[in-house]
Amino acid sequence: MKFSLSWLKEHLAGDADLVAVTETLTRVGLEVEHVEDMAGELSAFVVGHILDAQRHPNADKLQVCSVDVGKGAPLQVVCGAPNARAGLKVVFAAPGTVIPASGVKLGASEIRGVASGGMLCSSRELGLGDEHDGILELPADAPVGRPFAPLVGLDDPVIEIAVTPNRPDCLGVHGVARDLAAAEIGELIEPPARTVRGAFPCPTGVRFDFGDAEPLSPFFALRLVRGVRNGPSPEWLQRKLKSIGQKPINALVDVTNYLTFDRGRPLHVFDAAKVTGDLVVRRARAGESLLALDGKTYVLDETMCVIADDNGVQSIAGVMGGAATGCDSTTTEVLIESALWDPLNIARTGRALNVHSDARHRFERGVDPAFTLPGLELATQLVIDICGGEASEIVTAGEVVERDLILDFPVSEVKRLAGLAVTPAEVKVPLHRLGFWVTGQGELLKVAVPSWRPDVSGKADIVEEVVRIIGLDRVQATPLPAGVSVGGAKLSPVQRRARIARRTLAARGLVEAVTWSFVSKAQADSFGGSKPELTLANPIAADLSDMRPSLLPGLIAAAQRNADRGLSDVALFEVGQVFWGDRPEDQKIAATGLRRGTAKARGAGRQWGETTAAVDAFDAKGDALAVLANLGLQPSAVQIAQGSAPAWFHPGRSGLLQLGPKVVLGAFGELHPRTLAALGVSGPLVGFELILDALPQPKAKPTRAKPPFEGSAFQPLSRDFAFVVDRDVAAGELIRAAQAAERKLVTRVDLFDRYEGPGVPEGKVSLGLAVTLQPREKTLTDAEIEEISARIVAQVAKATGATLRG
């Protein structure tokens, strides 16, 4: 945000100088980034008077000038400018002066045998323009020896400040002056509200056409001024715009640009003769385009808000107007628009079209809704004052909905949050000067927030306002108590689990990835559904609009980017936050892995000793169980519920990982083809996601010591069983039943075979289990082994209905 010191003084009464203004701006949170003080930078350049100019004896195009600079005897200066002549007032630079355009330090010199004691400067050499055919000519009454810059209007410093996104009120000079007045370096000048009486009905109407969808404009106001004479704007207006780097165009356009920077109120003007019918505020239609005022054609879509007439789109609402209805020297009737727009939609439209305009910059941060109509009145008066004409009545659509926020504010909050002891009076004064309405006599005040401060919504914001105006230098430094030592590093249980999960997955050949915490709405819908409370108000990109409900979308996109570059076999993992709601307990830590192509745990690609195979659900299952095992869970204790995994997994090639019926640890499996199609990626892709917060918390104080290791001196033995069971019975049920048959001796049960076909009844499947028995006290006899085997068969039959295959 740029403005000149004189411009600021039009809103701030007082005698504060440049130093006081810049220091106070930074103190109240409006950091000064740069000050362009041409008078100070050019103070060494003074007014000179050429008394005599004679041709150089050794050069036809040079002249030897005698120049009076107000310091005794005239100086001799060699000059090559064609307009150098006796009697001319010029800009003189003495030896030792640094020339702005070149950065060269001037020294006394001898040119073609003639001494030259200085330099007569052109506009280019002074950094004031491109003119270099001759030296700069000053008015005849310019006082000799005085700095020239103030004489030509260069004594008005330009200040550039950094305005944070939450302070749209300071995107106008008036708002900056309000903050300075609150800091007591001047008084805010509040010009009286002026209303321009409408002399006739506005012939152009305005209406909204958003159908059943949410309107993208809450309020739109319009009026016509007829009989205007559009031309160059007055010198005072051009000077203001030029001082901040804006190019004057014509009076009508310059008025809207002036109010954008002066009051933070963007407006737009249409040449009424070029508008056909009424103006309609609506969403753009697919295929519509607009040749804008910047000379570029923009293709629009249904997400964008536009202003249209009977001929089509005439303006991209809140972003940029169209060239077809722009005002020029032929304009005699002008439509002035003042409206409110949806900030998020303006931001999305600007980013989608890559348009960076001053209007967009303000609308996407939030303009003062209460100044919508006063801004239109002020623009109308300026147009009439500069261009003449007669104004119509105002036509509107929608209504201005102002925020009515009144906060109960305990004065003690300043001490609690900022460590600054203040009295109620010290709170009231700065808030009043900032435009807040404050009432109350005791320690509890009622504070009403003004319409131009959308960033203030709670007590902490009020504390911030008080402290930044009173001054952070009043906050006393408090040293730490002597002898306090910094404690050792401590990790929470979830942090320890995250470390273990990373090491486990890296050891299994997966590469760690770090993806965005944001995903597109389509990705959020594919992995649990986009929620309004998880949609960003101001996303950094259109495809990063929602907080991620899962780590899988980011990993899938990363795997596809690798595949697009020829690395089709990748194995990635990430441990990070996922978001299921806007409450603290809805934020979880997940450990997620993804394999693509042939990136199995043994390694990706073709190998001479093995047949190349694509990844499958068992690879993802193995990764998940390995993580759980290293986190202290026995794989045998984890239950796998087939067909219960989330919808983004293939229903027949996935499973839900549980500890009992209520504790869900995560899921694994092959990604559903429908999900891959929605994301525009190709498979095969398998993955898993574990919620580390869901694991049981370790006991704070173990009730007993870890049992000693119980080794056995006896040889383990294995027995194979083939069970015929219904096809829909999970193998895990058979495994758990076999383990339960003899817990002291059965140490391991593995599924080694699955068969269906000839010899097995229709609808049945044969599952082969290898049961490992570990004797503890003695070697088992054949009879004992047979007895245990019988118990295993009986337990499996009872739990699953299986029969031993003959």
Phi, psi and omega in degrees: 000125181243148173196155178270160181296319180294324177298315178299320183292344174290343178246353185228108179279139180144177184249023180298132180270182184300318182296315180296321180295311184293321179294320181289322178303312180294324181295325182268009174101004176254081190298129178280119181268327183199144173234122178257100182249089184296325179297320178289319181292331183253020184296336181282349181265122187241170178281128175242157180236116179284113180277326183205146179222117181239151179296140179296135182293339184242010181206127183290330186263006179249152177232148176257114186252143171258117190239127174270121179245017175079017181232063177081227185294146177299154178257152177263124182229128175273128185224140179255006182287136181291338182265005176292126183203160180296140178091353184276137171271129189226175175261123184247137175241123181277161175305140183098350180277139177270125181282122185301319186292325186250340184074012181273136176276123185285140177227163176294138185217173176234120184247115182052042175085004180239129181292143178229121185258041179152199185211140171260126198257148172263173179298319181296317182295332179272357182073025183253003181165186182261357183289124180218010179286341180205170179283159182289129180261126181260162178303151184296336182265011179295130183287127183294137177087351180271151175303136187278334189303312179297334183289339182246020175080024180258021181259023180247097183298147176251127184252133175244125181241156175265121181253120180291155185300340182271007181238064179295339180294339180263016172269016172225148183299324180299320179293323177296317179298326179297317179295319179293321178295323177296330177276005171065043170246019178167177178247135179290131177268112180258100180296143180295144179294132181243134179245128178266119182290132177283125184272345182200160179294145178288123183288342180257122179269174178216141178211159176264144177219075180250003180062224180273354182283162179295129180297141178267002176219116178286333185206142180217126179237145186211144172209157181254139169240118183252159179076027180275157175240100184273134179195200178297141179287160181298161186300322181297322181286317177298320181297318179298312182295319180295326183296334180254014175086013178267140180269120175299139182246294171203171189301315183296315180290321181296327178298315180294321178294322179298314181291332175300318183269331182282316184240005181065029183238094176293140175227175177217146179240136175248140168287112188298330181292340182262000179261131180251119179076197180279163174269136180238126177262118186206178172281147176293156177256151181304131178094349178286151179217168182214129169277110188271176183294340178275006178085002181257149177259128183246131176270128188256165175221180189290349179278351188259146178264136182225164171247124186231159170237198182294340181269353180123199184291132179240352180196142170273109192306126175071001183241301181197143179277170180265152181290330186297328183249018180290154180272138177221195185294343181269355184290129176238344176228128186234137172262123180256127183248136172225121189217168172245142182229158177290116186302318182296319180294323178297317180297316181295318180297313180299320180288320181296323182266353183058047178249124179243096181244160178296325178295312179301318182304323182273317183296324183285346176263340176109113177264166181289112181295329183289344182264008183298306179287316175302325177296321177295319178297317181296319178295320179299315181296319179296318179299316180294319180296323185268318187250355184075191176108181184225134187264149175270178170289162181269133172251145184225162170223140182078197179210154177277117178256106181269147177283125180253085186245118176239125185250140168276119187237108173285130180300331181297343178298329179296318178291318183294318186267332185241353180071022184242118179277120181227159175266162177305323180295323180290339175277318185295315188300306180296326180293319176301316183290337176277355178100003177283147173265124185230135176219161181118147183248336184265212182281346179249118181251154170253127185237123175260131185273130180290161186293337183271008180241072179292347182279347182264117182222355183207180183295324180297326178293323177295318177302316180300317180298315182296313185292319183290332178278315178298321178120125178295341180292346177277347178284119184285137176286132181242113181289155176291147178300141180296142177088357179283124180254155178281127181291162179290165181293133179228132178251142175286163178304320180293322178295320177295319178298320180298319178297315181296318181298318179298314181295320181297311183291323176296321179294335179271009173094006177273148181257132182286138176235152174236113184248172180298147172281359181243148177226169177284164179299321179297319179292320178297320178296325181286342183234055173115347177101133176286135180244140181304322183288347179253009177270128184289140178287329183218073185293151180284343176203155183297328181268015175229055191263344186232147171293140188286130174276349182206155175278346185297319181303317179295319179291322178297316179296321179295319178296321180291323177297322176294317180297322179296339180256015174096358179258079188280336183257094182232150175230115186237154172216159177211142174240117184192188185274144169233158189230121181250356180183185183259009176267155180303322182286350178273359177262120186240161173254123182242148171245119189229139177231155182214135176235143182227148175070239180247025184280067177283172183299331180285346183128158184264162173091183183275142177228141188294331184269356184224158175276129180295132180223148178283156177297152179220181185299333182289332175295316178295321178298317180298319178297315182296315181292328177296319178296313181297322180296317179288344176270003174100006178262131175287129179306329180291340180275347182271127179264142181245115180261108181283141178082002181252002181292161179303162189293343180279356173261154175296126186297330182262358183227047182203170179203157177258133180264123186226156166244091186079181186286343188251334184264106179264119181272329183163198181210162178213166174145187178274138180292139183295136178304327179294321178294317179297321179294321180294329180269353179071037180237164180246154183252198001284148178226130174233151181198176176214161174214123178247136176265106186294333178293339185281345180293146179301140179289140177293150180292135182297318178229103181305139183282341179208162180285160178296132183295152180291158179292130181249090176279160180235138179273000186257150183289128173289160178221157183233142176232136180260140178229136175246115182251140173260124186217160176303145185299329185274004177275129181286143179297330180299329179293320178294320181297315180294323178294319179295322179293324183286344184294324183206082189293330182287331185254329182280111182257343182199141175227124181238142172272119183244352183205146173221128184216136168218140183153208180305135181095348179241128183304155178300136180083001180246165177217148178258125179245127179261124180247135173256114183256124180261127178251132179240101178298145181250321188252331182200169175285134183284141175276166179300321181296319180294321179295318179296322179295317179294319179299319180296319179296322179297315180298318182293319181294319179294318179298319181294320186279329189233350184079013182283155175236151180286129182286132181282000000 
